[in-house]
Amino acid sequence: MAAEGDLVLVHVEDTPAFFARIESIGPDLKPEWYQVTLLVLQVPLVEVTWILRQEYVDGVSFSMGGKKVLIEAVMAPPKKPPPERERVPEGEIEKQPDVDGEKGKVISLFNRK
């Protein structure tokens, strides 16, 4: 069952169309329908609100504008925070040599020549 914060993949006409994050799910005026706000993960970001039944959010296909649409849950946010890592005092950190024994170099993503 998809919920707020989940990452979903939206299929249109049986073709993956875009990823989105479910921002909110709230009741609509019509009984058993919900206003589902999705943050479409594209550039620029787009936020849309669709009025859907719960089963549509949970992966049952439906039609919108005459096109078949399916919302597939991809990943849910973690339910509990990861365990705390043990902190090592700064003086006790052992320096590891690079794999090839040389110092690493920084390569800029911009102005590459």
Protein Blocks (a to p, Z undefined) as FASTA:
>chain_A
ZZehiacdddeehiafbdcddfbdcddfbghiacddddddddddddddddddfklmnopa
cdeehiacddddfbdcdfbdcdddddddfklpccdddfkopacddddfbhpZZ
